[in-house]
Amino acid sequence: MTTDLALGTYHCRNVPRAAAHAVAQGASWIDTAPNYRGGQAHDLLAPVLAEWPGISVSTKTGFFSRAEGDAAVKAGVLTVDQAAAGHSLSPEFIRWQTDRSLKTLGRADIVFVHNPEHARVEPHKPLRDAFAVLEEYAAAGRITGYGVATWSGLETSVFTVPELLTLAREAAGTAAHHLRAVQLPVSLVMARPISLALHGSGPLVQAHTTGLTTFASSPLHGGELPEMVTAELAELVEPGLSPAQAALRVVASTPGVNKVLLGTGNAAHWDAAASTLALDPLPLSTLLKVLDVLGT
């Protein structure tokens, strides 16, 4: 079973061009957020989504640009001090921001709660409250479901996948909740999720075995990995691969990964990545060798 390549718009310099090429080449998912590209990502992406109604899209709630923060203050949703933080998980703000996102994008399949580990207080209650708001949107048919997109929350066990599922059940008041996905960094730099998954544990395996869709973000570590992967390491992964392809090959072969988010507006880079992810997963023995090399 192969892993899907999805477009992540965080590192895209030209969002419309990147989205149009990815979709034309068969991508079925685009991930974005209201604070990406200086707060312009949604506006830039909307025409592509309108042209391709079958494409799934996920966005986020929590972070906001300065302009959106100013608008939230003007609307009475945030105070000036709250807006200065650049991040909010208050139910009022999540409702307000999600409404704005849906209006601009036209639709959203998944709304991720964005880096809840940034909450100023212990994040479990803010997460439960955020889930409760997004349950309302899912119940009304305005979104398919919601998730958590985190950089360090799962890595540092600020929260765990089982805890997220418990919070979702509490928010929904029933086992039939709408928590659908988790997003976390998985790469040769952020390799702990890979190591845990190879041994049958960790957030990727926990999420996958409970039916959540897993999104691997930053697989090239913000574009830094191609220069960090040596020719010898790429050869160990699989002969003939470029450093970028080798890095993506490992992430795509990691047990429990459903979608790999790649942010690039370079058509050749996208096509090379797509061909790489179309290959069968690497054997477990190869992945373990790669991690052994990284460990030394």
Secondary structure, 3 states (H helix, E strand, C coil): CCCEEEEECCCCCCHHHHHHHHHHCCCCEEECCCCHHHHCHHHHHHHHHHHCCCCEEEEEECECCHHHHHHHHHCCCCCHHHHHHCECCCHHHHHHHHHHHHHHHCCCCEEEEECHHHCCCCCHHHHHHHHHHHHHHHHCCCCCEEEEECCCCCCCCCCCHHHHHHHHHHHHCCCCCCEEEEEEECCCCCCHHHHHHHCCCHHHHHHHHCCCEEEEECCCCCCCHHHHCCHHHHHHHCCCCCHHHHHHHHHHHCCCCCEEEECCCCHHHHHHHHHHHCCCCCCHHHHHHHHHHHHC
